[in-house]
Amino acid sequence: MAGTTVYYYISENGGNPVREFILSLEVRQQAKIRRILATIMEYGLQPVIPHLRKLTGTPLWEIRILGQDNIRILYVLAHKDSILALHGFVKKSQKTPEKEINTALGRYKDWLCQ
């Protein structure tokens, strides 16, 4: 079974906002995210489907870390068998905030222009 390559958005100044977000979380939360990302890299997206959701009307998908944490990592399908992680945040409302979607979309557009 083929894995999926996970790329991280790198800003013009060399920053890695998704990595920085993950490192800002508690160790337990980091472990949950790393476990899902490791599964994606080893086995692909299929085994983690319960943790994935398409954001309607956008090219974005979200990795959902459920439970009391409600952490989201927004990504796009970059190429065949690869994803580009764009933005991470803690979700506090039922609907994904437009601000978070716009941040991810802005980074995606920036990546497309590189």
C-alpha positions in Angstrom: 0.0 0.0 0.0 1.5 3.3 -1.1 1.9 6.2 1.3 1.2 9.9 0.7 3.9 12.5 0.8 3.1 15.4 3.2 4.5 18.8 2.3 4.3 21.9 4.5 3.7 25.4 3.2 6.8 27.5 3.6 6.3 31.3 3.6 8.5 33.7 1.7 10.6 34.4 4.8 11.2 30.7 5.4 8.6 30.2 8.1 6.7 26.9 8.5 3.4 28.0 10.0 1.9 24.4 10.3 5.0 23.1 12.1 5.0 26.2 14.3 1.4 25.6 15.2 1.9 21.9 16.0 4.9 22.8 18.2 2.8 25.3 20.1 0.4 22.6 21.3 0.6 20.4 24.3 2.7 17.2 23.9 -0.5 15.0 23.9 -2.0 17.0 21.1 1.2 17.0 19.1 1.3 13.2 19.5 -2.3 12.9 18.0 -1.4 15.0 15.0 1.9 13.2 14.4 0.2 9.8 14.6 -2.3 10.8 11.9 0.4 12.3 9.7 2.6 9.3 10.1 -0.3 7.0 9.0 -0.9 9.2 6.0 2.7 9.1 5.0 2.9 5.3 5.4 -0.5 4.1 4.2 -2.1 7.0 2.3 -5.3 8.9 3.0 -7.7 6.0 2.9 -7.0 4.6 6.4 -7.6 8.1 8.0 -10.9 8.9 6.2 -12.8 9.3 9.5 -10.4 12.2 10.3 -10.8 13.9 6.9 -13.5 16.2 5.6 -13.8 18.3 2.4 -14.6 22.0 2.9 -17.5 22.7 0.6 -16.9 25.3 -2.1 -13.1 25.3 -1.7 -10.1 23.1 -2.8 -9.4 22.6 0.9 -9.7 19.5 3.1 -9.2 19.3 6.8 -7.6 16.8 9.0 -9.8 16.6 12.1 -8.3 15.8 15.5 -11.4 15.0 17.4 -12.2 14.7 21.1 -11.8 17.6 23.6 -9.1 19.1 21.4 -10.9 19.9 18.1 -7.7 20.7 16.2 -7.8 21.2 12.5 -5.0 21.1 9.8 -6.2 22.5 6.5 -4.6 21.0 3.4 -4.9 20.6 -0.4 -4.2 17.7 -2.7 -1.0 19.0 -4.2 -0.1 16.3 -6.7 -0.8 12.6 -7.1 -0.1 10.9 -3.8 0.9 14.2 -2.0 -0.8 16.8 0.2 0.2 20.3 1.1 -0.5 21.3 4.7 -1.4 25.0 4.8 -2.8 26.0 8.1 -3.5 24.7 11.6 -5.8 26.0 14.3 -7.9 25.0 17.3 -11.6 25.0 16.2 -13.9 26.6 18.8 -17.2 26.8 16.9 -19.2 24.3 14.9 -18.6 26.0 11.6 -15.0 26.5 10.3 -14.3 30.2 10.7 -13.9 32.2 7.4 -10.7 33.7 8.8 -9.1 30.3 9.0 -10.3 29.3 5.5 -9.0 32.6 4.0 -5.6 32.1 5.7 -5.3 28.6 4.1 -6.5 29.9 0.7 -4.1 32.8 0.7 -1.2 30.4 1.4 -2.4 28.0 -1.3 -2.5 30.9 -3.8 1.0 31.9 -2.7 2.2 28.4 -3.2 0.7 28.2 -6.7 2.6 31.4 -7.7 6.0 30.1 -6.5 
